[in-house]
Amino acid sequence: MERCIEKASHKNLTQLELLAMSASYNLSDGHARQSLTISQQKIIAGLPDLFAQSMREPFEELERGAQRALLHALGQYSYPQEPGRVLSCYASSVAMVILARAMVDTVSTVALVHPTFDNIPDILRTSKFDLAPVEEEVLHEGDLVANVPPEAGCLFITTPNNPTGRVLTADRLALAAQWCAERDALLALDTSFRGFDVRAHYDHYAVLAESGCRYVVIEDTGKLWPMQELKAGFLVSSPNVRLPLQLAHTEILLGISPFILSLVRSLALSVAAEGWTELHQHIAMNRTAVRKILSETQAVSSPDPDNQVSVERIAVTGWDTRELWSTLREGGVEVLPCCQFYWAEPERGAPYLRIALARDHDSVSVGVERLRDLLLERA
Ligand SMILES: Cc1ncc(COP(=O)(O)O)c(C=O)c1O
């Protein structure tokens, strides 16, 4: 057991996800791996035309079209549209690196939601920021003034959060924005999972603009569509942001592939026309199956009953889930232990596993049945 715990504890989440890549039942990473919908199949069948079109179309027009299509499909009508306000990046992690680079001279402490996906604190720590954990409960229902360190130059929130799926309401976003505006701190949001939850489709940019705070938002397509990592991250900033984001962006990249932007635009226009229901139903069916199968054992409960995003956290009693993770791997089932999400206090993640839901139904059911069988066997 000691060895399993050590093995799971000494890797970051992405390293654990990499170990899972070739597993029979890979329910580990939060990237989309389910089969294509009919509309997506049609878009893929048209890739040669999309490629030719992206060679012909002026880049600026194509980039603005992709950004607009995605942000409008997500209800974000008030995003700032002046040149330079939306920077296209290869992935949301790259947007995060650019943000960290741009903040380095003016921010020392970042108040960061706890728990959250570990590559966010990892990137911030690499840039030598002091990190102050802000518990989800504080962000969603607590007193920000009493609980967020006043010296923080940036308040960073993942909404919906990974792995809990918690979504910041418009009222709480307004409070966080007010906290930042009053201190001239930067409000940073990672909204990579917002496509999964209509509660995150209210117009965040209208709320942010109303507050007058300095903000950045990392928007992402990487979790939404099963496109084999053809994806984009968009780093959106307020006109008053006062950070050298464009400089940091050009220090890292010239621009992202026009072909990928074309693909993003097509996918976003398709979802805008047809709605999010098909994706939401797919995830909801998998979540229901996970909960039903695991209800057959006394050991499992659902700590996030309202979660709608494409990952499901479960609490398992009687196990250190790092050991459970290791035992499941031997049977070809890959999930994630949760200690690393609790980047300030890893032991708090020990009761939890995270199961990816953006997979085909059979793969989720069979993988979770194996988990159930193991728990029943060892009960
Ligand atoms: C909330 C959040 N932001 C950013 C990322 C990084 O995404 P990518 O690997 O596509 O850059 C992840 C990865 O799962 C994530 O969960």
The ligand as an SDF file (V2000), in Angstrom:
LIG
                    3D

 16 16  0  0  0  0  0  0  0  0999 V2000
   -9.8680   23.6840  -15.2420 C   0  0  0  0  0  0  0  0  0  0  0  0
   -8.7970   23.3150  -16.2280 C   0  0  0  0  0  0  0  0  0  0  0  0
   -8.1220   24.2870  -16.8630 N   0  0  0  0  0  0  0  0  0  0  0  0
   -7.1580   23.9940  -17.7470 C   0  0  0  0  0  0  0  0  0  0  0  0
   -6.8070   22.6900  -18.0360 C   0  0  0  0  0  0  0  0  0  0  0  0
   -5.7300   22.4100  -19.0500 C   0  0  0  0  0  0  0  0  0  0  0  0
   -6.2630   22.0570  -20.2930 O   0  0  0  0  0  0  0  0  0  0  0  0
   -5.3110   21.7810  -21.5320 P   0  0  0  0  0  0  0  0  0  0  0  0
   -4.5500   20.5500  -21.2150 O   0  0  0  0  0  0  0  0  0  0  0  0
   -6.2410   21.5600  -22.6820 O   0  0  0  0  0  0  0  0  0  0  0  0
   -4.4500   22.9530  -21.7140 O   0  0  0  0  0  0  0  0  0  0  0  0
   -7.4840   21.6530  -17.4090 C   0  0  0  0  0  0  0  0  0  0  0  0
   -7.1430   20.2640  -17.7440 C   0  0  0  0  0  0  0  0  0  0  0  0
   -7.8640   19.3250  -17.4660 O   0  0  0  0  0  0  0  0  0  0  0  0
   -8.4900   21.9670  -16.4730 C   0  0  0  0  0  0  0  0  0  0  0  0
   -9.1510   21.0070  -15.8260 O   0  0  0  0  0  0  0  0  0  0  0  0
  1  2  1  0
  2  3  1  0
  2 15  2  0
  3  4  2  0
  4  5  1  0
  5  6  1  0
  5 12  2  0
  6  7  1  0
  7  8  1  0
  8  9  2  0
  8 10  1  0
  8 11  1  0
 12 13  1  0
 12 15  1  0
 13 14  2  0
 15 16  1  0
M  END
$$$$
